[in-house]
């Protein structure tokens, strides 16, 4: 076979093509390495992982939008189910429709009192500025004591339920002095705007959305009422016993998502707004009120704080029996404990 000589131009073109291909391979390998570093290695997970979340679950929403867990658990069918509030989420968890989910402080207390077999497995730090007791701008109510005899909308068994308990206590009133109207957040806002109720106890992002839309007055926030407003991750007991390593990865990725929410705020706002359909201004407002929220095991102080929530509900007869929160707190073995993230 006769080989024709290459022209100088063709030789330079082939050399350039080879250099470009080499750089492309290096770039591809670098990007793959960066991805592995960003999300950690793949882990053997369960056949399915069903996660319950709400619009307020910033860390979970970021993971959902980024598809991170699908990368960490490649052999697992990861499903995401949205709920309007914590009580509905924990009901699904208790009947085997979920493996893992996030709620505020009150729903686990009601679930435990009802005999649901769940475990507290993780917690985020308090968010006292993220819940409020609202009245309309033209409302005659000016102080907490003005709540006497008034109709107040609240999701039963939600974190806002405990906020209302604290408000009544701070006002020097009895629970029987008010008229709680138990409504989901969407129904509560409608009732609030048409003045079917006199006040509304609610949390973000519903609080932020209402604040920007109709400029209500704030009678009190969680900070005003010394209501910590902790957030808890709960899981079904069989899932925890069978897959403790999955919880470690979940904590790791949830804390990583929180860093994105803190350090890349614009990116986080877009991810959450795209998912929720909420206006970016609403998302920005409620994230501003949210402190850094890495996920870790429950500390003794967090358990004690949660016990105060449980005791308050029992004292008022809002749950049928006293509960000992510590009885359903996950206490992993020492090796698992060392692998978990720092306590909130």
NUMIGU-982762 format. One record per residue (C-alpha): residue number from 1; residue in one letter; x, y, z. Coordinates in pm, 1 decimal. Each point is the difference from the previous one (the first is absolute). Layout:
residues N
site nr=NUM rest=a x=X y=Y z=Z
...
***
This chain:
residues 344
site nr=1 rest=x x=0.0 y=0.0 z=0.0
site nr=2 rest=x x=129.4 y=343.7 z=-89.3
site nr=3 rest=x x=-14.3 y=264.1 z=280.0
site nr=4 rest=x x=-51.2 y=351.3 z=-128.4
site nr=5 rest=x x=207.4 y=263.2 z=179.8
site nr=6 rest=x x=-194.6 y=226.3 z=237.7
site nr=7 rest=x x=-4.8 y=368.3 z=-63.5
site nr=8 rest=x x=120.2 y=227.0 z=276.6
site nr=9 rest=x x=-353.1 y=135.8 z=42.3
site nr=10 rest=x x=-152.9 y=-348.6 z=33.6
site nr=11 rest=x x=269.7 y=-109.6 z=241.8
site nr=12 rest=x x=-65.6 y=303.6 z=222.6
site nr=13 rest=x x=-375.7 y=-63.5 z=-15.5
site nr=14 rest=x x=44.0 y=-360.6 z=115.0
site nr=15 rest=x x=232.8 y=106.6 z=278.3
site nr=16 rest=x x=-252.8 y=257.1 z=116.6
site nr=17 rest=x x=-277.0 y=-259.9 z=-10.5
site nr=18 rest=x x=209.7 y=-237.2 z=212.0
site nr=19 rest=x x=74.7 y=269.8 z=257.0
site nr=20 rest=x x=-368.9 y=97.6 z=15.2
site nr=21 rest=x x=-108.0 y=-362.3 z=48.3
site nr=22 rest=x x=260.6 y=-46.6 z=273.8
site nr=23 rest=x x=-121.6 y=309.4 z=183.6
site nr=24 rest=x x=-361.7 y=-112.5 z=-37.1
site nr=25 rest=x x=83.5 y=-337.3 z=161.1
site nr=26 rest=x x=181.1 y=175.2 z=285.7
site nr=27 rest=x x=-289.7 y=240.4 z=50.1
site nr=28 rest=x x=-248.6 y=-286.4 z=0.8
site nr=29 rest=x x=200.9 y=-191.2 z=260.2
site nr=30 rest=x x=36.4 y=315.7 z=211.8
site nr=31 rest=x x=-373.5 y=68.3 z=-11.4
site nr=32 rest=x x=-72.3 y=-361.2 z=101.0
site nr=33 rest=x x=246.3 y=26.0 z=290.2
site nr=34 rest=x x=-152.4 y=328.7 z=109.0
site nr=35 rest=x x=-347.7 y=-152.7 z=-9.1
site nr=36 rest=x x=113.0 y=-296.0 z=209.5
site nr=37 rest=x x=162.6 y=238.2 z=248.6
site nr=38 rest=x x=-307.3 y=222.0 z=14.1
site nr=39 rest=x x=-245.5 y=-279.1 z=70.4
site nr=40 rest=x x=209.1 y=-280.7 z=144.9
site nr=41 rest=x x=20.8 y=-359.7 z=-118.3
site nr=42 rest=x x=-297.6 y=-215.1 z=-90.0
site nr=43 rest=x x=-147.7 y=-194.5 z=292.6
site nr=44 rest=x x=-207.9 y=-316.2 z=11.2
site nr=45 rest=x x=-349.2 y=110.4 z=92.9
site nr=46 rest=x x=-339.7 y=-165.7 z=37.1
site nr=47 rest=x x=-212.9 y=-100.3 z=-298.1
site nr=48 rest=x x=-209.3 y=310.6 z=54.0
site nr=49 rest=x x=32.6 y=323.5 z=198.4
site nr=50 rest=x x=-319.0 y=204.7 z=30.0
site nr=51 rest=x x=59.2 y=344.7 z=144.2
site nr=52 rest=x x=-271.7 y=226.8 z=137.1
site nr=53 rest=x x=56.9 y=372.7 z=-16.1
site nr=54 rest=x x=-173.3 y=337.6 z=12.5
site nr=55 rest=x x=67.0 y=326.5 z=-182.2
site nr=56 rest=x x=184.2 y=122.8 z=310.8
site nr=57 rest=x x=250.0 y=-289.9 z=-12.0
site nr=58 rest=x x=281.7 y=197.8 z=-162.4
site nr=59 rest=x x=272.1 y=-265.0 z=25.4
site nr=60 rest=x x=-222.5 y=-278.1 z=-132.3
site nr=61 rest=x x=-131.8 y=214.4 z=-283.6
site nr=62 rest=x x=354.8 y=81.1 z=-112.5
site nr=63 rest=x x=90.1 y=-370.1 z=0.8
site nr=64 rest=x x=-312.0 y=-81.3 z=-197.6
site nr=65 rest=x x=68.4 y=266.8 z=-259.6
site nr=66 rest=x x=364.1 y=-100.1 z=-40.2
site nr=67 rest=x x=-67.0 y=-375.2 z=-18.3
site nr=68 rest=x x=277.8 y=-60.7 z=252.6
site nr=69 rest=x x=-146.9 y=-303.6 z=175.8
site nr=70 rest=x x=-62.4 y=-177.2 z=-326.7
site nr=71 rest=x x=377.9 y=29.2 z=-59.0
site nr=72 rest=x x=100.1 y=-113.6 z=348.8
site nr=73 rest=x x=-242.9 y=-296.6 z=-3.1
site nr=74 rest=x x=13.2 y=-115.9 z=-364.2
site nr=75 rest=x x=-186.6 y=-325.7 z=62.5
site nr=76 rest=x x=-281.2 y=164.9 z=198.0
site nr=77 rest=x x=-334.3 y=129.0 z=-124.8
site nr=78 rest=x x=-13.0 y=342.9 z=166.7
site nr=79 rest=x x=-351.7 y=145.8 z=19.9
site nr=80 rest=x x=-99.6 y=345.1 z=126.1
site nr=81 rest=x x=-344.2 y=65.6 z=149.1
site nr=82 rest=x x=-114.6 y=349.0 z=95.8
site nr=83 rest=x x=-229.9 y=68.0 z=297.7
site nr=84 rest=x x=-176.4 y=319.9 z=113.2
site nr=85 rest=x x=114.1 y=-42.6 z=361.3
site nr=86 rest=x x=178.4 y=-230.8 z=243.6
site nr=87 rest=x x=-300.7 y=-191.0 z=141.1
site nr=88 rest=x x=-95.9 y=-132.5 z=-341.6
site nr=89 rest=x x=361.4 y=-92.1 z=-73.0
site nr=90 rest=x x=42.0 y=-196.7 z=322.0
site nr=91 rest=x x=-327.9 y=-182.4 z=-54.8
site nr=92 rest=x x=138.7 y=-121.9 z=-333.9
site nr=93 rest=x x=326.5 y=-96.2 z=168.9
site nr=94 rest=x x=-180.9 y=-196.4 z=270.4
site nr=95 rest=x x=-201.8 y=-209.6 z=-245.8
site nr=96 rest=x x=301.3 y=-98.8 z=-209.7
site nr=97 rest=x x=-42.7 y=243.5 z=-289.9
site nr=98 rest=x x=331.1 y=178.3 z=72.4
site nr=99 rest=x x=342.8 y=-83.9 z=140.2
site nr=100 rest=x x=122.5 y=347.9 z=93.3
site nr=101 rest=x x=-134.4 y=352.4 z=44.6
site nr=102 rest=x x=32.9 y=342.6 z=161.8
site nr=103 rest=x x=-246.7 y=176.5 z=232.5
site nr=104 rest=x x=-12.2 y=270.9 z=262.3
site nr=105 rest=x x=-4.5 y=-58.0 z=375.2
site nr=106 rest=x x=-366.8 y=-78.5 z=69.2
site nr=107 rest=x x=-88.1 y=-275.0 z=-252.2
site nr=108 rest=x x=232.1 y=-262.9 z=154.0
site nr=109 rest=x x=-153.5 y=62.5 z=342.9
site nr=110 rest=x x=-352.3 y=-67.0 z=-129.9
site nr=111 rest=x x=125.6 y=-304.2 z=-192.2
site nr=112 rest=x x=172.7 y=-146.6 z=305.7
site nr=113 rest=x x=-306.7 y=60.2 z=216.3
site nr=114 rest=x x=-206.2 y=-187.3 z=-259.8
site nr=115 rest=x x=234.7 y=-298.7 z=21.1
site nr=116 rest=x x=166.1 y=43.3 z=-340.6
site nr=117 rest=x x=322.6 y=-202.1 z=-30.5
site nr=118 rest=x x=240.1 y=269.3 z=-118.4
site nr=119 rest=x x=349.5 y=112.4 z=93.6
site nr=120 rest=x x=156.3 y=343.6 z=24.3
site nr=121 rest=x x=321.6 y=-47.9 z=-197.6
site nr=122 rest=x x=127.6 y=353.8 z=-57.9
site nr=123 rest=x x=-62.5 y=366.3 z=63.9
site nr=124 rest=x x=67.0 y=346.4 z=-135.1
site nr=125 rest=x x=68.2 y=301.6 z=223.9
site nr=126 rest=x x=-290.6 y=217.2 z=122.2
site nr=127 rest=x x=-169.5 y=246.0 z=-236.6
site nr=128 rest=x x=-181.9 y=235.5 z=237.8
site nr=129 rest=x x=-58.1 y=271.7 z=-261.1
site nr=130 rest=x x=-169.5 y=-231.9 z=-249.2
site nr=131 rest=x x=-342.6 y=-18.4 z=167.0
site nr=132 rest=x x=-239.5 y=275.1 z=100.4
site nr=133 rest=x x=-343.6 y=81.6 z=130.7
site nr=134 rest=x x=-160.8 y=230.8 z=-257.0
site nr=135 rest=x x=-297.1 y=238.4 z=-5.1
site nr=136 rest=x x=-126.9 y=215.4 z=-284.8
site nr=137 rest=x x=114.9 y=361.6 z=-25.4
site nr=138 rest=x x=-337.5 y=136.2 z=109.3
site nr=139 rest=x x=-47.3 y=-250.3 z=282.7
site nr=140 rest=x x=-93.7 y=140.9 z=342.0
site nr=141 rest=x x=232.5 y=-255.5 z=163.0
site nr=142 rest=x x=312.1 y=176.5 z=124.2
site nr=143 rest=x x=139.8 y=-219.7 z=275.9
site nr=144 rest=x x=1.2 y=-370.6 z=81.3
site nr=145 rest=x x=-257.7 y=54.8 z=273.0
site nr=146 rest=x x=-241.1 y=114.8 z=-273.0
site nr=147 rest=x x=-14.4 y=-362.0 z=-117.0
site nr=148 rest=x x=-256.1 y=-78.1 z=269.5
site nr=149 rest=x x=-319.2 y=-129.6 z=-157.8
site nr=150 rest=x x=145.3 y=20.8 z=-350.8
site nr=151 rest=x x=1.6 y=-255.4 z=-282.6
site nr=152 rest=x x=356.3 y=-94.9 z=-93.1
site nr=153 rest=x x=90.1 y=-213.3 z=-300.4
site nr=154 rest=x x=271.2 y=-261.7 z=44.8
site nr=155 rest=x x=96.8 y=-337.8 z=-143.4
site nr=156 rest=x x=-68.4 y=-247.3 z=280.6
site nr=157 rest=x x=313.1 y=-176.9 z=120.1
site nr=158 rest=x x=233.9 y=228.9 z=-195.6
site nr=159 rest=x x=286.6 y=213.0 z=128.8
site nr=160 rest=x x=-237.0 y=296.7 z=-19.4
site nr=161 rest=x x=-225.6 y=-181.0 z=248.5
site nr=162 rest=x x=274.3 y=22.3 z=261.7
site nr=163 rest=x x=64.3 y=363.6 z=-96.6
site nr=164 rest=x x=-365.5 y=70.3 z=79.8
site nr=165 rest=x x=28.8 y=-187.4 z=331.1
site nr=166 rest=x x=291.5 y=225.8 z=93.4
site nr=167 rest=x x=-188.9 y=312.0 z=-108.2
site nr=168 rest=x x=-298.6 y=-87.0 z=219.2
site nr=169 rest=x x=233.8 y=-71.2 z=290.4
site nr=170 rest=x x=186.8 y=329.1 z=-47.9
site nr=171 rest=x x=-329.8 y=188.9 z=-8.2
site nr=172 rest=x x=-95.2 y=-142.4 z=339.1
site nr=173 rest=x x=-301.0 y=-174.4 z=-150.2
site nr=174 rest=x x=-131.3 y=-354.9 z=20.7
site nr=175 rest=x x=-27.6 y=-219.8 z=-307.8
site nr=176 rest=x x=-377.6 y=3.0 z=47.7
site nr=177 rest=x x=8.9 y=380.3 z=-40.2
site nr=178 rest=x x=63.6 y=-26.8 z=-375.2
site nr=179 rest=x x=-176.3 y=-177.8 z=-285.1
site nr=180 rest=x x=253.6 y=-196.2 z=-206.3
site nr=181 rest=x x=-119.7 y=-66.7 z=-354.4
site nr=182 rest=x x=190.0 y=-296.7 z=-140.0
site nr=183 rest=x x=76.4 y=54.5 z=-369.2
site nr=184 rest=x x=272.4 y=-92.7 z=-247.8
site nr=185 rest=x x=222.2 y=294.1 z=-103.1
site nr=186 rest=x x=-181.4 y=58.0 z=-331.3
site nr=187 rest=x x=-344.9 y=-4.0 z=160.8
site nr=188 rest=x x=125.2 y=211.2 z=289.6
site nr=189 rest=x x=126.0 y=274.9 z=-228.5
site nr=190 rest=x x=-334.3 y=13.9 z=-181.1
site nr=191 rest=x x=-184.6 y=23.4 z=332.5
site nr=192 rest=x x=246.1 y=263.2 z=123.6
site nr=193 rest=x x=-43.3 y=223.3 z=-305.2
site nr=194 rest=x x=-379.1 y=-15.8 z=4.3
site nr=195 rest=x x=2.6 y=73.7 z=377.0
site nr=196 rest=x x=-159.7 y=-330.3 z=100.9
site nr=197 rest=x x=272.4 y=-21.0 z=265.9
site nr=198 rest=x x=156.7 y=276.2 z=206.4
site nr=199 rest=x x=361.3 y=-118.9 z=-7.0
site nr=200 rest=x x=219.1 y=-265.1 z=-157.9
site nr=201 rest=x x=295.0 y=-196.1 z=140.0
site nr=202 rest=x x=221.0 y=-101.2 z=-292.8
site nr=203 rest=x x=352.7 y=-81.7 z=-114.9
site nr=204 rest=x x=217.2 y=74.9 z=-303.9
site nr=205 rest=x x=-32.3 y=6.0 z=-295.2
site nr=206 rest=x x=-375.4 y=58.4 z=54.1
site nr=207 rest=x x=89.4 y=276.8 z=244.3
site nr=208 rest=x x=231.6 y=170.4 z=-252.5
site nr=209 rest=x x=-247.9 y=-35.2 z=-286.4
site nr=210 rest=x x=-278.6 y=158.1 z=205.5
site nr=211 rest=x x=230.1 y=271.6 z=131.6
site nr=212 rest=x x=94.0 y=113.9 z=-351.1
site nr=213 rest=x x=-350.6 y=-37.0 z=-144.6
site nr=214 rest=x x=-219.9 y=174.6 z=257.5
site nr=215 rest=x x=237.1 y=152.9 z=260.3
site nr=216 rest=x x=-162.9 y=-139.5 z=317.0
site nr=217 rest=x x=111.7 y=109.9 z=344.6
site nr=218 rest=x x=211.0 y=-234.3 z=210.9
site nr=219 rest=x x=-123.5 y=-40.7 z=355.7
site nr=220 rest=x x=291.6 y=-225.8 z=94.6
site nr=221 rest=x x=266.7 y=-224.2 z=-148.7
site nr=222 rest=x x=159.8 y=-312.3 z=139.4
site nr=223 rest=x x=286.8 y=216.0 z=125.0
site nr=224 rest=x x=-242.4 y=224.8 z=191.5
site nr=225 rest=x x=-157.1 y=-305.2 z=163.3
site nr=226 rest=x x=319.6 y=-195.6 z=74.2
site nr=227 rest=x x=-124.1 y=-272.1 z=-234.7
site nr=228 rest=x x=306.5 y=-165.3 z=-149.3
site nr=229 rest=x x=-177.5 y=-139.0 z=-306.0
site nr=230 rest=x x=236.5 y=-294.5 z=-43.8
site nr=231 rest=x x=-16.7 y=-215.3 z=-312.8
site nr=232 rest=x x=30.4 y=-377.9 z=22.7
site nr=233 rest=x x=75.0 y=-281.1 z=-239.4
site nr=234 rest=x x=-197.3 y=-314.0 z=77.9
site nr=235 rest=x x=13.3 y=-348.6 z=-144.5
site nr=236 rest=x x=-180.1 y=-330.2 z=24.2
site nr=237 rest=x x=163.8 y=-227.9 z=257.0
site nr=238 rest=x x=53.2 y=-297.4 z=-239.6
site nr=239 rest=x x=173.0 y=231.4 z=-247.5
site nr=240 rest=x x=233.2 y=138.5 z=267.8
site nr=241 rest=x x=92.5 y=-347.4 z=124.4
site nr=242 rest=x x=67.8 y=-133.3 z=-349.9
site nr=243 rest=x x=173.7 y=301.6 z=-156.6
site nr=244 rest=x x=191.9 y=215.9 z=250.1
site nr=245 rest=x x=264.0 y=70.8 z=-267.7
site nr=246 rest=x x=-267.8 y=165.8 z=-214.7
site nr=247 rest=x x=-76.5 y=242.7 z=282.7
site nr=248 rest=x x=366.8 y=96.1 z=19.0
site nr=249 rest=x x=0.4 y=85.9 z=-371.1
site nr=250 rest=x x=-328.6 y=188.6 z=34.8
site nr=251 rest=x x=143.6 y=214.2 z=280.9
site nr=252 rest=x x=313.9 y=64.1 z=-203.4
site nr=253 rest=x x=-188.7 y=110.8 z=-309.8
site nr=254 rest=x x=-261.2 y=201.0 z=190.2
site nr=255 rest=x x=276.3 y=195.2 z=173.4
site nr=256 rest=x x=170.8 y=51.2 z=-335.3
site nr=257 rest=x x=-327.9 y=134.8 z=-140.0
site nr=258 rest=x x=-21.4 y=238.6 z=293.1
site nr=259 rest=x x=345.0 y=137.7 z=-84.1
site nr=260 rest=x x=-124.5 y=71.5 z=-350.7
site nr=261 rest=x x=-301.3 y=182.6 z=146.6
site nr=262 rest=x x=235.7 y=214.2 z=209.0
site nr=263 rest=x x=286.4 y=56.3 z=-243.7
site nr=264 rest=x x=-176.0 y=0.9 z=-339.5
site nr=265 rest=x x=-324.0 y=170.3 z=97.0
site nr=266 rest=x x=-107.1 y=93.5 z=-353.6
site nr=267 rest=x x=43.2 y=-358.0 z=-119.7
site nr=268 rest=x x=-197.3 y=-131.9 z=297.2
site nr=269 rest=x x=-281.8 y=248.6 z=-54.6
site nr=270 rest=x x=-30.1 y=-103.8 z=-364.5
site nr=271 rest=x x=-3.5 y=-371.3 z=84.3
site nr=272 rest=x x=-271.9 y=46.7 z=262.4
site nr=273 rest=x x=-207.0 y=242.2 z=-207.5
site nr=274 rest=x x=15.5 y=-228.7 z=-305.0
site nr=275 rest=x x=-120.5 y=-292.2 z=210.4
site nr=276 rest=x x=-266.9 y=172.3 z=208.7
site nr=277 rest=x x=-143.6 y=248.3 z=-245.2
site nr=278 rest=x x=44.7 y=266.8 z=267.0
site nr=279 rest=x x=113.3 y=345.9 z=-101.0
site nr=280 rest=x x=374.9 y=46.2 z=38.3
site nr=281 rest=x x=-66.9 y=291.4 z=236.0
site nr=282 rest=x x=-195.2 y=-228.9 z=232.7
site nr=283 rest=x x=276.0 y=-260.4 z=-6.2
site nr=284 rest=x x=264.2 y=265.5 z=64.5
site nr=285 rest=x x=-190.7 y=135.0 z=301.1
site nr=286 rest=x x=-51.8 y=-331.9 z=170.3
site nr=287 rest=x x=357.7 y=-113.4 z=-62.2
site nr=288 rest=x x=124.7 y=325.9 z=155.0
site nr=289 rest=x x=-182.2 y=-92.8 z=320.8
site nr=290 rest=x x=148.6 y=-347.8 z=-1.3
site nr=291 rest=x x=332.5 y=-44.9 z=181.8
site nr=292 rest=x x=271.4 y=-239.1 z=-109.5
site nr=293 rest=x x=-157.4 y=-343.5 z=38.8
site nr=294 rest=x x=242.6 y=-291.7 z=-18.6
site nr=295 rest=x x=-148.6 y=-334.5 z=98.5
site nr=296 rest=x x=119.3 y=-212.0 z=288.6
site nr=297 rest=x x=-109.1 y=-233.7 z=275.8
site nr=298 rest=x x=-220.6 y=130.4 z=278.2
site nr=299 rest=x x=199.6 y=152.2 z=284.8
site nr=300 rest=x x=-118.4 y=-35.8 z=363.9
site nr=301 rest=x x=-100.3 y=368.2 z=-7.4
site nr=302 rest=x x=-212.9 y=-54.2 z=-310.9
site nr=303 rest=x x=-170.5 y=-301.9 z=159.3
site nr=304 rest=x x=-70.5 y=204.9 z=314.1
site nr=305 rest=x x=-143.7 y=281.2 z=-210.2
site nr=306 rest=x x=-225.8 y=-244.3 z=-181.4
site nr=307 rest=x x=-111.0 y=-150.4 z=330.8
site nr=308 rest=x x=-123.6 y=345.3 z=103.7
site nr=309 rest=x x=-214.1 y=8.9 z=-314.1
site nr=310 rest=x x=-148.2 y=-340.6 z=84.2
site nr=311 rest=x x=-66.1 y=95.3 z=362.5
site nr=312 rest=x x=-178.6 y=319.5 z=-103.5
site nr=313 rest=x x=-237.8 y=-186.3 z=-231.0
site nr=314 rest=x x=-78.2 y=-260.5 z=264.8
site nr=315 rest=x x=-58.8 y=263.2 z=267.8
site nr=316 rest=x x=-264.6 y=159.1 z=-223.1
site nr=317 rest=x x=-163.3 y=-334.2 z=-78.6
site nr=318 rest=x x=90.7 y=31.5 z=-369.7
site nr=319 rest=x x=163.5 y=-344.8 z=-3.3
site nr=320 rest=x x=-158.6 y=-298.3 z=177.6
site nr=321 rest=x x=298.5 y=-110.8 z=207.4
site nr=322 rest=x x=343.2 y=119.4 z=109.6
site nr=323 rest=x x=292.6 y=-103.2 z=-219.4
site nr=324 rest=x x=369.6 y=-39.0 z=63.5
site nr=325 rest=x x=171.2 y=142.5 z=-306.6
site nr=326 rest=x x=327.9 y=-179.0 z=72.9
site nr=327 rest=x x=-172.5 y=-336.7 z=-49.5
site nr=328 rest=x x=-13.2 y=50.1 z=-378.1
site nr=329 rest=x x=332.2 y=178.8 z=-57.6
site nr=330 rest=x x=242.4 y=-198.6 z=-216.1
site nr=331 rest=x x=323.4 y=-76.1 z=182.2
site nr=332 rest=x x=237.7 y=-154.1 z=-253.2
site nr=333 rest=x x=297.7 y=-216.8 z=90.0
site nr=334 rest=x x=332.2 y=169.7 z=65.2
site nr=335 rest=x x=132.5 y=-61.9 z=-351.5
site nr=336 rest=x x=-311.9 y=148.7 z=-155.3
site nr=337 rest=x x=10.8 y=289.1 z=246.6
site nr=338 rest=x x=354.4 y=86.1 z=-104.7
site nr=339 rest=x x=-105.0 y=8.7 z=-364.7
site nr=340 rest=x x=-298.7 y=227.0 z=58.6
site nr=341 rest=x x=21.1 y=375.9 z=-36.9
site nr=342 rest=x x=43.5 y=230.5 z=300.8
site nr=343 rest=x x=-298.6 y=48.6 z=226.6
site nr=344 rest=x x=-218.9 y=308.7 z=-52.0
***
